[in-house]
Amino acid sequence: MKAKNLLFVVLFVLLALISTSSFNAAIAKEKGPINFVYVTDLTGPINAQAAPLGWAVEDYFKWRNEQGGINGHKVNVELVDTKYQLPLIRSAYTRIKDRKNTAISFDSLSGGIEALKEQFKKDQIPVLMITGHGPALYPPGWVIATMSPYDDALCVTADWIMANWKEKRKPRLALLLGDYASGRSPEMAKWYCEQKGIEIVGTEYVPLLPTDTSDLLIRTRDKKPDFVFDTLMPGQIKVVLRDKQRLGIKIPQVNFVFNSFLITQTVPPEAYDGYMGIEVARSWWEKDVPGIQLAYKLYAKRGPTPPYAYIAAVGAAMVWEQAVKNAIETVGYEKMDGKSIMDGFMKIKDFTAMGIYKEITYTKGDLRGNKWAKISRLNKDGSIKPVADWMVVPHNLKLKAESGK
């Protein structure tokens, strides 16, 4: 009898050990890492605009790990430098697309993202784009954004001009476009401006690495525009604004992505005084916003003030995280794949990223996520003056298709 009892106890202990081991293994498996791969141009001709995006993603997910990860899962972050070169973009995607438990974001050569759009769709890999390139987002596919595209930025600028125009004649608008794919994309919105009653009087293209833009500016000035809309990045802005000041040109000018603090660090006050820009997220000067406070905390090791692009990317990282969190909560960690992450994006409604955005909402027909923008102006003392509060941003390519243009 004692032998039977002893055998029973031994069997019970063995079963308990096996069950405990299996349970612990299951938990360990369930709490495996989540991989976020961010492909951007840390070096190359647009690094002043793109590199802060990568820093923000890296800093945010490091902080997220310190808070316990995502639902207990550790986050691995990989930044891939594509140096603004299409072959590097293609090879990066080929290398990472089949990884398990991986989410992908591209913020490199905008034409490269557009070129891979159909491949993303074929592979059913959702790719987050923190920058704004209309043809990558419409018709809707598997590219998702956290900001409206740059052609949409021209549309909302047109709305603002017409809302404030008092003269009987048509307002005259000139385009000063950065010579890169998404920089040229506002040309696709000329029809919208004309439909609104704005006359486009000229279009000039600024090289990525300009040394003197006097000829472009003189031709623009001679067209006598009332306003200029530009898609200039920081390296272009510092040359254009200096040349504009030297030539005595004072035409009101609106930038497509307002890196206002960075401008104050690279351009003389006399040159940036009165320069305006589109903001799709809150910026460095709105320090009462919790998301801005977090951005300052994350950026502290890099400098005193986070640039606009960094702040927007912190908000985008929260959106990215939420999509993955939604996927895990729906299908589980082991079954998380491209489709479940895409479904996770579609579940995001009225998300503000701690106030960084007014609202992020995804629908099958609108993958921009963000349909809001405001306009601010730089003063000579480096302060910011709000010019227009949040406005709904027209979805240019969708409206263009619906109108048959």
N, C-alpha and C positions, 0 to 999 in steps of 0.2 A: 504493500500500500504506500509505504514511504517512497519507494522507488518511483511509483507512478506519479505521486505528488511532485517529486523532484523533477521528473521529466516534464510535467506540466508547466512547472515554474520556468524551466530552461526554455521550453518552446515559447512561452508567453514573453519572456525577455527578448528572445531572438526576434519574434514578430514585432515587438515594440521598437527594437533597434532598427529593423528594416523599414517600418512605417515612418519613424522619425527621420531616418536618412533620406527616404523618398520625399518626405514633406519638405525637408531642408533643401534638397536638390531642386524641387519644384519652385520653392520660393526664390532660390538663387537664380534659377532660370528666368522666372517671372521678372525679377529685378535686374535684368541685364541692361547694358548701356544703350542709350539712344544716341545716334550719330547725326550731327548737323554738319553738313558740308557746304561751305560758303565760297563760291567762285567769284572772284572780283579782281580788279586791277590794282594790286597793292603798289605796283611800280608801273612805269610807262607814262604816256602823255596826259592821262586824266587822273593820275593818282591823288592830286589834291582834293578832287571831288570824291573818288571811290575809296581811297584808303580808310578814311574815317568810318565808312560803312562797315568795313571788315573789323576795325578795332572795336566798334560798338557790339557787334555780334559776339566777338571773342570775350569782351569784358562782361557782357550781360550773362552769358551762359556759365562763365566762371563763377559769377555771383549766384546764379541759380543753383549751382552745385553746392555752394556754401549754405544755401537755404534748404538743402536736402534733395536737390534734383527735381525731376518731374515725376510726381507720384511715386517717389522713392527710387526712381531710375537715375543713375548717374548720366550726365551729358558729356559726350565727347564732341569737341569742336575742331574742325579742320578748315583752315583758310587756304585756298588755292589761288596763287597769283598767276593770272593769265596775260599780264603785261599788255593788254589791249591788242591781242593777236588771235585771230580766228582759229588757226590750227591748234593753239593751246586750249582754246575753249572746247573744241571738238574732242580732243584727246582727254581732257578732264572729265567730260560727261561720259565718254566711253568707259573710263576707268571706274567711275563711281556709281553708274546707273543700276547695277545689279546687286549692290550691297544691301544686306538685310538691315531692318530697323534704322533706316537712314532717310533723312529729309534733306532736300537740296534747294539751294538758292543761288541764282545767277545775277550778278550785277557787274558784268563786264561789257565788252563791246555789244552795244544794243543791236546792231545788225546781226551779230552772232546768235543772240537769243532768238531773233526773228527767223534766222536760217535753220535753227534746230527745233522750231515750234512743232512741225509735223512729226519729228522724231519723238519728241516728248509725248505727243498724242498717241503715236503708235506703241510706245513703251508703257503708256499709262503711268507716267512719272510726273507728278505735279511739281512745278518749279516756281518758287517765289521770286519775284522781281521787285526790288525796292525802288529802282529807278522807273521811269515812265516812258515806254515806247509803244505807241498805239497799235501798230501792225502786229506786235507780239500778243496783244490782248484781244484784238477783234479781227475776224470772228472769234468767239470764245473757244478756247482749247484747253490746254493744261498748264498755261502760264497764268499766274496769279500775281496781283500787285497790292501795294499798300498806298498807292498814290495814283492820281489821274495822270494820263500821258501828257506829253508836252504839246501835242496838237490841241488837246483839251484846254491846256493853260492859255493858249491864244484865244480860244473861245470865251473863257471866263473873263479875260482881259477885255475882249470886245464888248461883253455884257456890261462890264464896269464903265467903259468909256461911254457907251450909249446912255447908261443910267445917269451920267453926270454931264452930258453934253448939252449946252445951252444955245449954241448958234444954229441958224437956219440951214447952213450948208452942211455937207457931209464931213465928218471928221476924217483926217488923212493919217494913215498909219504906215510906217515903214518897218520892215523886218530885218533884223541883224542876226543872222543865224549862224550858230557854230557849225563848222563843216564836218559833221559826223552824222551817222544815220538818224538817231533820235533828235539831234539838233536841227536837222533839215525837215523833220516831220511836220512842223506847223504849216508847211506849205499845203498840206492836206486839209487845212482848216480855212484857207483863204475864202472858200465859198461861203462859210459861215459868216465871216466878217462882212462880205459883200451883201449877203442876205439881210444882215442887221442894219445895213446902210453906211458901212465904213468903206472908204476907198483905200485900197492897198496901193501905195505909190512907188514902192520899190523894195527889192530884196537883195541883200548883200550877204556874202558868206565869209566868215572869219576862220582862218586856219586854226588848227588845234594849238599850235605853238607860234603865235604871231610875234613879230618884233616891232612892226609899225603898221598901224591900221588907218593912217591919215587919208589914204585914197578912198577907202571904203566909207569913212565918215564924211568926207567932203561930198561924195556922190549922194550919200543919204541926206545930208544937210540941204543940198541943192534941190532935192525933191520937195522940200518944204513940208515935211510931215508935222502933225500936231503931237504925235506920240511915236515912240520906237519900242517895239517888243523884241527882246533878245533871248537866245538860248546859249548864252556864254557861260563857260565854266570858269573857275577861279583864275586859272592861268591866262585866259583870254580877257577876263574882266579887267585885270590890273593894267593891261596894255591899252584896252579900249578907253577906259575912263581917264587915264593919264593923257592919251592923245586927244580925247574930247575936251578936256580942260585946256590943253595947250592951244587948241584951235578955237576956243571960245564958244563951243557949241553947248547950248543949254536946253535942248529939246527934252521933255520928260521921257524917261526911259524905264521900262518894266522888265525885270529879269524873270526867267521861268522857274528857277529854284533858288530862293534867296539865302545864300550863305553869308548873311549880313556880318556876323562877327569876323569871319575870315577876311572879308573885304576890308574891314577897318584895320586889319593887321598888315595888309599888303598894298593898300592904296592911300594916298594922301587925303586928309579930310576935305580939302577944297575940291578934290576930284570926285569923291563919293557923295558929297552933300546933295540931297534930293533924289538920289538913286532909289528906285522902288523895286519890289520883288514879290513874287507869288510864294505863299507859304501854305503847304497842305498839312503841316503839323505845327504845334506850338514851338516856340523858339527859346533861345538862351536867356532872353530878358524877362520871360514869364515865370519867375522863380517861385511863385505860389502854387504851381501845379505839381502834384506828387511825382509824376513821371519825369518832369524836368529836374526835380530835386534828386531823383535816383540817377539821372544822367550825369549830373554834377558829381555825385558820389563815385560813380564808376569811372569818370574821366579824370579824377583828381590826380592820379599817378602820371597822367600825360600832360596836364596843363590846368590852368585855372578855369577856363571857360570852354565847354563842349560846343563845337560848331554845329550848325543846323543839321548837316547831313548825319552827324553822329547821333543827335537826338532822335531824328526820324528813324534811324536804324535800330535804336534801342526799342522804340515802339514797334517796329517791324519784327524784331526778335520775339517780342511778347505775342504778336499775332501768330508767328510761326510755331511758337511753343504751344499756343492754344489749339492750333489745328492738330498737332501731334497728340496732345492730351486728349482731345476729342476722339481721335482714332483709337488710342489705347483703351479708353473707357468704353468704346463701342465694340471693338473686335478682340481686344486683348493684345498684349505685347507681342506674342509669338506670331500672330496673324496680321500685325500691322504691315501694310504695304502701300504702294502708291495710290491705289484706289481708296483705301480707308483714310489716308491722309487728305486726299482731295475731298472726300466726304466731310472730313473734319473741318476743312476750310468753309465748306458750304453751311456748316452749322454755326459759324461765327456771325452774330447779329449784334448790332449796337455796342461794339467793343471799342473802348476808348484808350486802352493801353495806359492806364493810370492818368488819363487826361492828356496824353501827348497828342492824340487824334480827337477830333470832334466825334467821329463815328466811323467804325469799320464794319461793313455789312457786305456779305457776298451773296450773289444770286447766280443762277446758271447763265443769265443773259448779261451780267455785268460783273466781271472779275477784277475790276479796278479796286474794289474794296472801299476805296475812299472817294467820295464825290464832293468833297468840301475844300474850299480854298479861301484864303484872305490875302489882302495886299498890305504891305508895310513899307515905310520909307525911312532911309537913313538920314539922320541929321549930321551936321558938321561936327558936333561934339561927340559923335559916336552913339548917341541915343537913338531909339527907334520910335517912330510915330505911326500908329495904326492909320491906314488910309481907308480900308474897306473891311468890314467884319465878314464872318463866314458867308460865303456865297455857294450856291449849288453849281457844280461844274458840269457843263454840257458834255455828253458822251459823243464826241465829234464823229467818229467812224460809224457808229451805230446810226446816228441821225443822218449822216450822209447816205448810208445805204438805204435807209427808209425813204429818203427824199428822191432817190434815184439819181443823185449827182455823180 
